[in-house]
C-alpha cells in the first residue's frame, strides 16, 4: 500500500509551488464559503419538518420547481463529473459531452411519464414502488442491496477520490487529511439537516459552480484563441516525449465530432444515442438519488418544471467542462497529454495517463487570486453536495427497505436514529476505500463508473419501463428478468477486471467480447435480454388481477389504489405509507407543552426528533391529506407552460446534436 502513496505525494511538478500559488485571498474565500454553507444548512434544518420520516427524507413534500431543477443538476454534477468529463474530453474530444445532452430526454421522461406514476402510487423509494406493483419481498430487497452496492462502489468512492485528487493538486495536502476533513463537514450537515438542508445548499452550490466554471471557460478560451484556436491547438497538442512507433500521443482526428464511427470509434454513435439512453433512464428515472428530488415537489407541475430546468442546465457541461478539458490539453500537452508511463507516473502517479488532472490543472494555472479559492471551495462543495445526496438516499433505502424488514415494530424515533448511524458507517467505509482507489488505476476512473453502471443497471431500466407500461408483467417475470440480467452483467464485469486494456504500444490480447463489444452496446443488449426474459416468464405465469393495479401503471394512474397490497398483508409494517407522509405534512403545527431539559432538547434537535408532542389526525383529515399528497391533477395554465418549455428544450437539444454532430 505504501508505494502508490509515495508515488502520488510528489504530484504535479513540486507540490511546494502549488501551495504557494494558493494566495491569502483564496484561503479567506474558502473559510468564508464553508461558514456560509454551514449557516444555510443549519437555517434550513431549523425551518424544515425533520421530525418525521416524510419530513427528513422527502423535505416535507414542499419544494418548488427551481430548487428541484438546480438540485437535479448538482446531485449529478459532482467533482467526479468535473474531473471525469474534462479528463475524457482532454483525451478524446467532444463526444463525451453527448453523455450530458442525452440526459435531457431522460429528464423529460422523468417529469412526464415516471413521476406521475410514482406520485399517484404514493411511494418514497423506488424499491417500494416495485413492491407495491408486483408484491412479494424478493425484488424490493434485491433492488435495495444492488443500489447500495452501486452507490458505494461507483458514486461514493469515485467522488471522494476525485475530490481528494483536486485538493491534493491544488493545495499539496495529504490525500487522507483532505478527505477526512471534507467528509466530517459533509456528515455533520447531512445528519443534522436531512433533505431540506441538502436541497437548499444544492441550489446555492450549483449557482456558484456554474458561474465559476463559466469564468474559467472564458479565461481558457481567451488563452487558446476561442473555438477556432482550440481546434487548431488541440489537434497539434502532442507531448515532447512519446512512445516510438505508436500513435497514442496524437489527438483523435474526430475529436470535434459527437457522432463517431460505429465500429472503430471510442464512443460509437449508435451506443451514444441508444445504449446511453438505457443508462440515462436508469440514472434519471429509476435512481433513488435523482427521483427523491422530484418526489419532494409540491405538485406535479413543480416536478415537471424541475425536470425542464434540469434539462436546460445539462446543456452547459459540454461548454464549461468538456471544452476546458480540451483547452487544458492544448495548453499543457506535456502534463495532461503524457503517454510515456514513467513521465505520467511522475506527473500524476498513474502510469496509464494523466488526463484526470486536466480540470484541476486549469483552475490552478489560470484562475486569478480569490476566484481560485472560490473555485476550489465550489469543487469541494460539489463533492459535498453529491456525497450528501448519496448518504441521504442510502440511509433512506437502508431504513425503509432493509431495517423495517428486520424490525417490524420499529418506532419512528428508532428509524430516525438508525438512518443517522448508517450514514456514519458509510463514511467509515468510504474512508477505508480511498487507498484501494488510489492504488487502483486512476486513469480509468470515469470509464470505471460508466462501465460498472452499464453492467449492472440495464436490467433495472428494462424492469421499470415494463412495470409502468405493461400490465401483463408479474412478480416471477420481473424477478427472473433481473436475475438473468445480473448474471450476464457480472460475467462481463469480472472479465473486465481480469483482462486490463493494453497501454500505449502493447498488443490487445483481450477476448473479442471485450475488445470489440463497446460497453454502451453491451448495455443495450443486456437491457433487451432482461426485457425478453421478463416478458416470457410473465406470459407463462398467471397475471396480476386488473383491480390491484390502480394508480400503479401509466394506464391506471388516475384510478385510486386498492387498500391492500399484493400477497403482502404481512409486511404492512414495512411500508412507508401515505399516512406517514400525511403525518409529515401535519406535524408543521404543534402546540406548546412541558419542555424537556436543555441537553435533551439539543440531542432531540440533532436527531431531528420533535421537541414537542405531535398532534393526532382524525380519520377524515388523514384521508384528505392523503388525497392531496397522491394527487396528480394540474392547473391547465401550468400544464401548458410546462409542455411548451419542454418542446422548446427538445428543439434546442436537437439543434445542438446536429450542429456538433
Secondary structure, 3 states (H helix, E strand, C coil): CHHHHHHHHCCCCCHHHHHHHCCHHHHHHHHHHHHHHHHHHHHHHHHCCCCCHHHHHHHHHCECHHHHHHHHHHCCCCHHHHHHHHHHHHHHCHHHHHHHHHHHHHHHHHHHHHHHHHHHHCCCCHHHHHHHHHCCCHHHHHHHHHHHHHHHHHHHHHHHHHHHHHHHHHHCCCHHHHHHHHHHHHHHHHHHHHHHHHHHHHHHHHHHHHHHHHHHHHHHHHHHCHHHHHHHHHHCCCCCCCCCCCCCCCCCCCCCCCCECCCCCCCEHHHHHHHHHHHHHHHHHCCHHHHHHHHCECCHHHHHHHHHHHHHHCCCHHHHHHHHHHHHHHHCHHHHCCCCHHHHHHHHCCCCCCHHHHHHHHHHHHCCCCHHHHHHHHHHHHHHHHHHHHHHHHHHHHHHHHHHHHCCCCCHHHHHHHHHHHHHHHHHHHHHHHHHHHHCCHHHHHHHHHHHHHHHCHHHHHHHHHHHHCCCCCHHHHHHHHHHHHHHHHHHHHHHHHCCCCCCCCCCCCCHHHHCCCHHHHHHHHHHHHHHHHHHHHHHCCCCCHHHHCCCCCCCCCCCCCCCCCCCHHHHHHCCCHHHHHHHHHCCCCCCCCCCCHHHHHHHHHCCCCCCCCCCCCHHHHHHHHHHHCCCCCCHHHHHHHHHHHHHHHHHHHHHHHHHC
